[in-house]
Amino acid sequence: MKKGKTKLTRHDAERLFEGLPAGSVKTSSRPENPFEAGAFDVVERVDEESKLWKDNLISLPMAIELPAGYESISRMRESMVKAWRVKWVREGKSEVVTDFPEGWTAVRPKSGPIELRDPSGVVRALYGWAEDAELRILPRYLVESQTNSSSGLGSLLVRDRMNGQILERSSIWSAQTGTNHPDWTRLSVWLKTHYPQHHDPLRYWEDCERNVQD
């Protein structure tokens, strides 16, 4: 019977590698990747489509009711980007998907147009849901009509829409309303004197002024 070779002891096996440079030993359940590190790793990809699933994405009409001083919709959009920090994500046939800062919402009441509200709940714009709808951006200061429910007569007031404060009020109650009210001219002059750029709906708002300056 042939004698088998004596098995190497652990000590004998370690002696076989004496003199070789020491290094860390890697253990893995799969063969080591012969290509560059991370070549087959899973890479998280973020594109525009994945960004569409966000709470602050709002669809707005393509058309915009241009205030005085804005000669085109593209010029108005550029100003909205600066003042509201809104991003235009994707355009459709009759609407555009926008990415607003955190807290902005679009609220559709039981009746009337959709209300675009800022984080404090103030209505900053109105628009309908028809294909030919236009976005109407509201200014901070506005001459409003007020009707007395008991007499049916109306008055006018200038309101700061950011905080609801009444800045000026007509002294006359009249059956005529709106621009036909006897005090319309006086209040319009008062508003223009105190806030000469009140027709621009992106002026005087605290966030708009801050964003434009940054």
Residue, then its C-alpha position, 0 to 999 in steps of 0.5 A: m500500500k502506497k503511503g500518501k503524501t503528508k498533508l501540510t499543516r497550517h504552519d507549513a502552508e504559511r511558510l510557503f508565502e514567506g517573503l511576499p508583500a503583505g496585503s489585505v485579503k478580500t472575500s466575496s461571494r462573486p468574482e471580482n469585477p475585472f472592469e473599473a470600479g462601479a461599472f456595473d453598480v446600479v446608478e440612481r437616475v433622476d430626470e425631468e419625468s421623475k420630478l413630475w411627481k411632486d406636490n408643488l407641481i401646478s398646471l397653468p394655462m398657456a395664455i396669460e392676461l398681460p398687465a400693463g408694461y408687459e409686451s409678450i407672454s415670454r417676457m411675463r414668464e421671465s418675470m415670473v421666474k425671477a419674482w416667484r421662483v417658478k420653473w417651467v417644466r413641460e408644455g402641453k397643447s393648452e397648459v404648462v406644468t410648473d414647479f412652484p416653491e414649497g407651499w404654493t397650491a392651486v385650489r378649485p372652489k365649488s364655483g368660480p375660477i381656480e385660485l393660485r395661492d401662495p404659502s400664506g394662503v393669499v390668492r395671487a392669480l386666477y384662471g379657468w379650466a377651459e382650453d382657452a383659459e387665461l392666467r390673471i395675476l393679481p396685484r397686491y393693492l387693488v381698488e375693490s367694490q363693497t356692497n351694503s347688503s341691507s341698502g344695496l348701495g356700494s362703496l369703494l376701498v383700497r385693500d392691501r391684499m397681502n394682509g387684508q388691511i384697508l388703506e383708503r375708503s370712499s366716503i360715498w355710498s352709491a347705487q353706481t359701482g366699479t368705475n362708475h362710482p363717484d369716488w373711483t377717480r379719487l381712489s385711483v389717484w390715491l393708489k397711483t400716488h402711493y404705489p405708482q407701480h401697482h398695475d404690475p402684479l409682481r411688484y410690492w409683494e415681499d417675496c417678489e421684491r426679495n427674490v428679484q434682489d437676490 
